[in-house]
């Protein structure tokens, strides 16, 4: 058996420079990791710091993105509300400009004797135009305030005259409509001008 055969698998051959004979060619392989444990630990520490910084930046970007989305949703909601309010006010103003025209129709047709004396064909045409105007108002959620016998409401009614009564049931009730009022939904376009009963 030669010396090489005496080595077991678990044994390592150690060669020291002083044991080498002169003239022997020996090549040493340089291993970067050997003896650089401190450098590796520092590199790992640096990488961890970089990872923490990237995570913080990532969270900041995510927070900013979520805030931007929330701001966008809120702004869109505000713009929708402003648009709806502007549309309602514009519609209210335009429809309000038609009210004097309706008042003129009401006055003309309110005098039954004079109205019945007008040529029937002409009267039917005017009544048709009047009904078109009323339909336009109804289609835009506009209602007339023209009921008598209901309680006086300062939000809906403007008192023009007070009439005394002996009937306690009529106290603060609407006796007569002088000029119709109009409302669009909950908004009052114009209060009704009314005569109100008052108990003596």
Secondary structure per residue as TSV (DSSP state, phi and psi in degrees):
chain	resnum	aa	ss	phi	psi
A	1	X	-	360.0	133.0
A	2	X	-	-89.4	176.3
A	3	X	H	-64.2	-34.0
A	4	X	H	-64.7	-32.0
A	5	X	H	-76.6	-19.0
A	6	X	H	-75.4	-14.9
A	7	X	-	-78.9	133.9
A	8	X	-	-88.8	172.6
A	9	X	T	-64.1	-30.8
A	10	X	T	-85.6	-11.8
A	11	X	-	-89.2	148.7
A	12	X	-	-113.4	144.1
A	13	X	-	-86.3	116.6
A	14	X	-	-102.0	129.9
A	15	X	-	-122.4	125.1
A	16	X	-	-106.4	145.2
A	17	X	G	-55.8	-36.5
A	18	X	G	-68.8	-19.6
A	19	X	G	-85.2	-11.9
A	20	X	S	-77.3	139.5
A	21	X	-	-79.8	148.1
A	22	X	T	-62.0	141.9
A	23	X	T	95.0	-13.2
A	24	X	-	-71.6	135.1
A	25	X	-	-92.5	118.6
A	26	X	-	-125.4	130.7
A	27	X	-	-107.8	130.6
A	28	X	-	-103.7	131.7
A	29	X	-	-94.1	128.2
A	30	X	-	-85.6	123.5
A	31	X	-	-108.7	120.6
A	32	X	T	-63.3	-34.8
A	33	X	T	-80.2	-17.0
A	34	X	T	-71.5	123.3
A	35	X	T	79.1	3.7
A	36	X	-	-112.2	35.7
A	37	X	H	-63.1	-40.4
A	38	X	H	-62.5	-42.0
A	39	X	H	-63.9	-40.5
A	40	X	H	-66.1	-40.3
A	41	X	H	-63.4	-40.7
A	42	X	H	-65.0	-41.1
A	43	X	H	-63.5	-41.2
A	44	X	H	-64.9	-40.5
A	45	X	H	-62.9	-43.7
A	46	X	H	-61.7	-42.3
A	47	X	H	-63.8	-38.8
A	48	X	H	-64.9	-40.9
A	49	X	H	-62.3	-44.0
A	50	X	H	-61.6	-41.7
A	51	X	H	-62.4	-43.9
A	52	X	H	-60.5	-43.4
A	53	X	H	-63.4	-42.4
A	54	X	H	-64.9	-39.0
A	55	X	H	-64.5	-42.4
A	56	X	H	-62.6	-46.4
A	57	X	H	-61.4	-40.7
A	58	X	H	-62.4	-44.0
A	59	X	H	-62.9	-42.0
A	60	X	H	-61.2	-43.5
A	61	X	H	-64.8	-40.2
A	62	X	H	-64.9	-43.4
A	63	X	H	-61.3	-44.4
A	64	X	H	-62.7	-40.8
A	65	X	H	-64.4	-43.9
A	66	X	H	-64.0	-39.9
A	67	X	H	-64.5	-41.0
A	68	X	H	-63.3	-41.8
A	69	X	H	-63.6	-43.3
A	70	X	H	-63.1	-42.2
A	71	X	H	-61.6	-40.4
A	72	X	H	-64.1	-44.6
A	73	X	H	-62.6	-43.8
A	74	X	H	-64.7	-41.7
A	75	X	H	-64.5	-41.8
A	76	X	H	-62.2	-41.5
A	77	X	H	-63.3	-43.9
A	78	X	H	-61.9	-44.5
A	79	X	H	-62.9	-39.8
A	80	X	H	-62.6	-41.8
A	81	X	H	-65.7	-42.8
A	82	X	H	-63.3	-42.0
A	83	X	H	-62.4	-44.3
A	84	X	H	-64.3	-43.4
A	85	X	H	-63.4	-43.9
A	86	X	H	-63.3	-41.4
A	87	X	H	-62.7	-44.7
A	88	X	H	-62.8	-44.6
A	89	X	H	-65.2	-40.3
A	90	X	H	-64.6	-46.6
A	91	X	H	-60.2	-43.2
A	92	X	H	-60.4	-43.0
A	93	X	H	-66.9	-45.2
A	94	X	H	-61.8	-46.5
A	95	X	H	-65.8	-34.5
A	96	X	H	-62.2	-31.2
A	97	X	H	-68.8	-20.2
A	98	X	H	-84.0	-14.6
A	99	X	H	-60.9	-42.0
A	100	X	H	-60.2	-32.1
A	101	X	H	-65.9	-43.8
A	102	X	H	-62.8	-38.2
A	103	X	H	-60.1	-40.7
A	104	X	H	-63.9	-42.1
A	105	X	H	-60.6	-45.6
A	106	X	H	-60.8	-41.7
A	107	X	H	-66.0	-42.8
A	108	X	H	-65.0	-43.8
A	109	X	H	-85.1	-13.0
A	110	X	H	-71.9	-28.8
A	111	X	-	-84.2	90.0
A	112	X	H	-59.1	-42.7
A	113	X	H	-62.5	-48.4
A	114	X	H	-67.3	-37.6
A	115	X	H	-67.0	-40.7
A	116	X	H	-68.3	-23.6
A	117	X	H	-77.9	-15.4
A	118	X	S	-72.7	148.5
A	119	X	-	-50.3	131.8
A	120	X	H	-59.3	-45.6
A	121	X	H	-61.3	-42.0
A	122	X	H	-66.8	-42.1
A	123	X	H	-61.8	-42.9
A	124	X	H	-62.7	-40.3
A	125	X	H	-63.2	-43.3
A	126	X	H	-66.1	-41.7
A	127	X	H	-63.4	-34.4
A	128	X	H	-66.1	-43.4
A	129	X	H	-61.7	-42.5
A	130	X	H	-60.5	-43.3
A	131	X	H	-66.1	-33.5
A	132	X	H	-63.8	-44.2
A	133	X	H	-60.9	-44.2
A	134	X	H	-64.0	-39.4
A	135	X	H	-63.9	-38.0
A	136	X	H	-62.2	-42.1
A	137	X	H	-65.3	-44.0
A	138	X	H	-63.0	-38.9
A	139	X	H	-64.6	-21.6
A	140	X	T	-103.6	22.1
A	141	X	T	64.0	30.5
A	142	X	E	-98.8	128.8
A	143	X	E	-119.9	146.5
A	144	X	E	-80.5	143.7
A	145	X	E	-104.7	96.8
A	146	X	-	-146.4	22.7
A	147	X	-	-88.5	136.2
A	148	X	S	-101.1	158.9
A	149	X	S	83.2	-1.7
A	150	X	S	-94.1	163.7
A	151	X	B	-64.6	143.8
A	152	X	-	-67.0	131.1
A	153	X	-	-127.8	113.9
A	154	X	T	-60.5	-19.3
A	155	X	T	-77.3	-28.7
A	156	X	T	-104.3	-24.7
A	157	X	E	-122.2	145.0
A	158	X	E	-115.7	111.7
A	159	X	E	-73.3	126.9
A	160	X	E	-101.6	-32.9
A	161	X	E	-151.0	148.5
A	162	X	E	-116.3	131.0
A	163	X	E	-117.1	129.4
A	164	X	E	-77.4	149.9
A	165	X	E	-143.1	154.0
A	166	X	S	-91.0	-13.1
A	167	X	-	-87.0	115.2
A	168	X	G	-64.5	-26.5
A	169	X	G	-69.6	-20.9
A	170	X	G	-93.2	-5.8
A	171	X	T	-58.4	127.6
A	172	X	T	62.7	27.7
A	173	X	B	-102.4	159.8
A	174	X	E	-79.3	122.1
A	175	X	E	-88.6	-40.7
A	176	X	E	-155.2	147.0
A	177	X	E	-97.9	118.8
A	178	X	E	-84.2	-43.6
A	179	X	E	-144.0	128.4
A	180	X	-	-59.9	145.5
A	181	X	E	-103.7	167.4
A	182	X	E	-141.3	144.8
A	183	X	E	-135.0	151.0
A	184	X	E	-119.1	103.6
A	185	X	T	66.5	-123.6
A	186	X	T	-92.8	-7.3
A	187	X	E	-90.0	131.7
A	188	X	E	-87.3	117.8
A	189	X	E	-77.9	-43.4
A	190	X	E	-156.3	128.4
A	191	X	-	-71.7	153.9
A	192	X	E	-76.6	138.5
A	193	X	E	-91.1	123.2
A	194	X	E	-135.8	164.5
A	195	X	E	-106.0	133.2
A	196	X	E	-115.9	138.0
A	197	X	E	-75.0	146.5
A	198	X	E	-140.5	133.0
A	199	X	E	-69.6	135.4
A	200	X	-	-62.4	360.0
